C-alpha cells in the first residue's frame, strides 16, 4: 500500500514538474521575442514589382505631412518614442530598411504572428498558423529570408491578416501595370526584408465608381502592415535619414514604425483618393473612386487616405 502511495506521489510530482517546466519554457519563449512592426496610413503606394524589394512611395500632396515615428515597446507594453522625422526632414529622401547581418543568420524568420491588434485583425491567439505561411508566387521562396514576402493564408475569407484584403490598384481595378510618375513622390522607402500582411480590415464593403461606370470590385478593404521578426544577433537598420537608426534584438522588446502621410482633420475628404491617379503616368485610365456599399446613417465613413498597393510596378 505504501509503495503504491509513494508511486502515485512520484507520478504526481513528475507531472506537476513537467507542466511547470513547459509553462516556464513557453513564457520564456514568448518574452524572448523581439520584432519590428511597420504601419502605413495615408497617401502612399507600396510597390511589389521588384522581387528583391518592396518600395513605399509617399505621395507629394498639398496639405499632407509625411511622418515616420519610431517607438520602442517594453515587455509591459509601455511605448517610448526613440526617433521622429516629418515634413522637410523626409523630402526627397531615399530611405532603406535592411538587416545587414541577415546573411550571417539564415535562421531568421519574418512572420505576422502576434501582430498589433487593429480593427478586425485577429489577436495573437488566432495567428499561430501564420508562422508557416505560403508565399505568393511573385515573392521570395520561403527558404530565402533575404527578400520581402507577402502573407497569403489558405483561406482569405477566414483570415483577415491575408495580404489580399489590401487594395491592389493594378490587379483589383485595372488588371494592368500603371507605372508611377516618381516626380510626384515626396520620399521613398525601400524594404529588403519583412513580411507584408493586412493589419486591419474595414467593417464596411466598398465598390468603385467612375462617372456612370460601376466596377465589379465589392468587398472590405485592408490596411497594409509589415513585420520583421528579430533573432539573437539581428538588428534592423533604417538608413538614408539624417541619422541611421538601428533597432537591435532585445529580449522582450519590440518596435513600432508608423509611416503616415495624412492631412489635418479639417481637410478630411473622400476626394483625396483621386491623388493616386495624379501620380499615375497613364492619365487615360478611368478614375474609379471608392464608395461604401452601405453607408451608415450616423457616420458616412469615407475611404479618405488609405494606402494602396501596386502589385506589378516598382519604384526606383
C-alpha positions in Angstrom: 0.0 0.0 0.0 2.8 2.4 0.9 4.6 1.5 -2.3 1.5 2.4 -4.3 1.1 5.7 -2.4 4.8 6.6 -3.0 4.4 5.7 -6.7 1.4 8.0 -7.0 3.1 10.8 -5.3 6.2 10.4 -7.5 4.0 10.4 -10.7 2.1 13.5 -9.5 5.4 15.2 -8.8 6.7 14.4 -12.3 3.5 15.6 -14.0 3.5 18.8 -12.0 7.2 19.4 -12.7 6.6 18.7 -16.4 3.7 21.2 -16.7 5.6 23.9 -14.8 8.7 23.4 -17.0 6.5 23.7 -20.1 4.9 26.8 -18.8 8.2 28.4 -17.9 9.6 27.4 -21.3 6.6 28.8 -23.2 6.7 32.0 -21.1 10.4 32.4 -21.7 10.0 31.9 -25.4 7.2 34.5 -25.5 9.2 37.0 -23.5 12.3 36.5 -25.7 10.5 37.6 -28.8 11.7 40.8 -30.4 10.2 42.2 -33.6 9.6 45.4 -35.6 6.1 46.2 -36.8 5.5 48.8 -39.6 2.2 50.5 -40.1 1.2 52.5 -43.2 -1.5 55.2 -43.2 -2.2 58.0 -45.6 -1.4 58.7 -49.2 1.4 56.2 -50.2 1.9 53.4 -52.6 3.5 50.0 -51.8 5.0 48.7 -55.0 5.8 44.9 -55.4 7.1 44.8 -58.9 10.7 44.2 -57.9 11.1 40.7 -56.5 14.1 41.8 -54.4 12.5 44.6 -52.5 9.2 46.3 -51.7 9.2 50.1 -52.1 6.9 52.6 -50.4 6.3 55.8 -52.5 5.0 58.6 -50.3 2.9 60.9 -52.4 3.8 64.7 -52.6 0.3 66.2 -51.9 -0.6 69.6 -50.7 -1.7 69.8 -47.0 -0.4 66.3 -46.3 2.6 65.9 -44.0 4.7 62.7 -44.3 5.9 61.5 -41.0 7.9 58.5 -39.7 7.7 57.8 -36.0 9.8 55.0 -34.3 8.8 53.6 -31.0 10.3 51.1 -28.6 7.9 48.9 -26.7 8.9 47.1 -23.5 7.6 43.8 -22.2 4.8 45.7 -20.3 3.6 47.4 -23.4 4.9 50.8 -22.5 5.9 52.9 -25.6 8.8 55.3 -25.9 9.4 57.4 -29.0 13.1 57.0 -29.9 13.0 58.9 -33.3 10.7 61.0 -35.3 11.0 62.6 -38.7 8.5 64.7 -40.7 8.0 67.2 -43.4 11.2 68.7 -44.8 13.3 66.1 -42.9 11.9 63.5 -45.3 11.7 65.5 -48.5 13.3 63.6 -51.4 14.8 61.1 -49.0 15.9 57.6 -50.2 15.3 55.5 -47.1 16.3 51.9 -46.8 15.1 49.2 -44.3 17.5 46.2 -44.2 19.2 43.7 -41.9 22.9 43.8 -42.9 23.8 40.8 -40.8 21.0 38.6 -42.1 23.2 36.6 -44.3 25.1 35.5 -41.2 21.9 34.4 -39.5 20.0 32.3 -42.0 17.5 31.1 -39.4 15.9 34.5 -39.1 12.2 34.4 -40.0 9.6 37.0 -40.8 6.1 36.4 -39.7 3.0 38.4 -38.8 2.4 36.3 -35.7 1.3 38.3 -32.6 0.7 41.5 -34.7 -0.6 44.6 -33.1 -4.4 44.4 -33.0 -6.3 47.0 -35.1 -9.8 46.8 -36.3 -10.7 43.2 -37.2 -7.2 42.0 -37.2 -7.1 38.7 -35.2 -5.2 38.6 -31.9 -2.1 36.6 -31.2 -4.0 33.6 -30.0 -5.5 33.2 -33.5 -2.3 33.6 -35.5 -0.2 30.7 -34.6 -0.6 29.2 -38.1 0.9 32.2 -39.7 4.5 31.2 -38.8 4.5 28.7 -41.7 2.8 30.8 -44.3 2.8 30.1 -48.0 4.5 32.9 -50.0 2.9 34.4 -53.1 4.2 33.1 -56.5 5.6 36.6 -57.1 7.7 36.7 -53.9 10.8 35.1 -52.5 10.9 31.4 -51.7 10.2 30.5 -48.0 13.8 29.3 -47.6 15.2 32.7 -48.8 14.8 35.1 -45.9 16.8 37.8 -47.6 13.8 39.1 -49.6 10.4 40.6 -48.5 7.4 38.3 -48.8 3.6 38.6 -48.7 1.4 36.6 -46.3 -1.2 34.6 -48.2 -3.3 32.3 -46.0 -5.1 29.1 -47.1 -8.4 30.8 -46.8 -8.6 34.6 -47.2 -12.2 34.8 -46.0 -11.3 33.3 -42.6 -8.1 35.2 -42.2 -8.2 39.0 -42.0 -4.4 39.2 -42.0 -4.2 37.8 -45.5 -2.4 40.4 -47.6 -5.0 40.1 -50.4 -7.5 42.2 -48.4 -5.4 45.3 -49.3 -6.4 47.2 -52.4 -4.1 46.5 -55.4 -4.9 49.2 -57.9 -3.3 47.3 -60.7 -4.7 43.8 -60.1 -8.0 44.7 -58.4 -9.1 47.7 -60.5 -7.3 47.7 -63.9 -5.6 44.3 -64.5 -2.6 46.1 -66.0 0.6 47.9 -64.9 0.0 51.6 -64.3 3.5 53.0 -63.8 4.2 55.8 -61.4 5.4 59.3 -62.2 8.1 59.3 -59.5 8.4 63.1 -59.6 5.1 63.0 -57.7 6.7 61.2 -54.7 7.8 63.1 -51.6 10.0 60.3 -50.4 10.8 56.6 -51.0 11.3 53.7 -48.6 12.9 50.5 -49.8 12.4 47.3 -47.8 14.8 44.4 -48.4 13.2 42.4 -45.5 9.8 41.9 -44.0 6.5 40.0 -44.3 3.6 42.2 -45.5 0.1 41.5 -44.4 -3.2 43.1 -43.7 -3.0 44.9 -40.4 -6.7 45.8 -40.2 -9.8 45.4 -42.4 -12.7 47.8 -42.8 -16.1 46.9 -41.3 -17.8 48.1 -44.5 -17.6 46.9 -48.0 -16.5 49.3 -50.8 -17.3 49.5 -54.5 -15.6 51.7 -57.1 -17.4 54.1 -59.4 -16.2 56.2 -62.3 -18.9 58.5 -63.7 -21.7 56.1 -64.7 -19.4 53.0 -64.6 -19.5 50.7 -61.7 -16.6 48.4 -61.2 -17.1 44.7 -60.2 -15.0 45.2 -57.1 -17.1 44.8 -54.0 -15.5 43.9 -50.7 -13.9 45.1 -47.5 -10.5 46.7 -47.7 -7.4 46.0 -45.7 -4.7 48.4 -44.4 -1.2 47.1 -45.1 1.4 46.4 -42.4 4.7 44.7 -42.3 6.7 42.7 -39.7 10.3 41.8 -39.2 11.0 39.1 -36.6 14.4 39.6 -35.0 16.5 36.8 -33.7 19.5 37.0 -31.4 22.4 39.0 -33.0 19.9 40.5 -35.5 19.5 44.3 -35.9 17.2 46.1 -38.3 18.8 49.2 -39.8 16.9 52.2 -41.2 19.2 54.2 -43.3 19.0 57.3 -45.5 17.8 59.7 -42.9 19.9 62.4 -41.2 20.9 59.7 -38.7 21.0 56.0 -39.1 18.5 54.2 -36.8 19.5 50.7 -35.5 16.8 48.5 -33.9 18.6 45.6 -32.2 17.2 42.3 -30.9 16.5 42.8 -27.2 14.7 40.2 -25.1 11.1 41.2 -24.5 11.5 44.4 -26.6 9.6 45.2 -29.8 9.5 48.2 -32.0 6.8 50.0 -34.0 7.4 52.2 -37.0 4.5 54.3 -38.1 4.7 55.7 -41.7 1.9 58.3 -42.3 1.0 60.9 -44.9 -2.2 62.5 -43.6 -3.9 65.9 -43.9 -5.1 67.9 -40.8 -8.5 66.7 -39.6 -10.3 69.7 -41.1 -9.1 68.7 -44.6 -10.7 65.2 -44.5 -12.4 64.5 -47.7 -13.2 61.3 -49.8 -11.8 63.1 -52.8 -8.3 62.5 -51.6 -8.2 59.1 -53.3 -8.0 61.0 -56.6 -4.4 62.0 -55.8 -3.4 58.4 -56.7 -4.5 59.0 -60.3 -2.4 62.2 -60.4 0.7 60.1 -59.7 -0.1 57.5 -62.4 1.6 58.1 -65.8 -1.4 56.8 -67.8 -3.9 59.6 -67.5 -6.4 57.8 -69.7 -7.4 55.3 -67.1 -10.9 55.6 -65.6 -10.8 57.3 -62.2 -12.6 54.8 -60.2 -13.4 56.3 -56.7 -14.3 54.3 -53.6 -17.8 54.4 -52.3 -19.3 52.5 -49.3 -21.8 49.8 -50.4 -24.0 50.7 -47.5 -23.4 54.0 -45.7 -24.1 54.2 -42.0 -26.7 56.9 -41.3 -24.8 58.1 -38.2 -21.3 58.1 -39.8 -20.5 58.1 -43.5 -17.1 56.6 -43.0 -15.5 57.5 -46.4 -12.2 56.0 -47.5 -10.1 59.1 -47.2 -6.3 58.4 -47.4 -5.8 54.6 -47.2 -2.5 53.2 -48.5 -2.8 51.2 -51.7 -0.8 48.5 -53.4 0.8 48.3 -56.9 1.4 44.6 -57.4 3.1 44.9 -60.8 5.0 48.1 -60.6 8.3 49.0 -59.0 9.8 52.2 -57.6 13.4 53.2 -58.4 
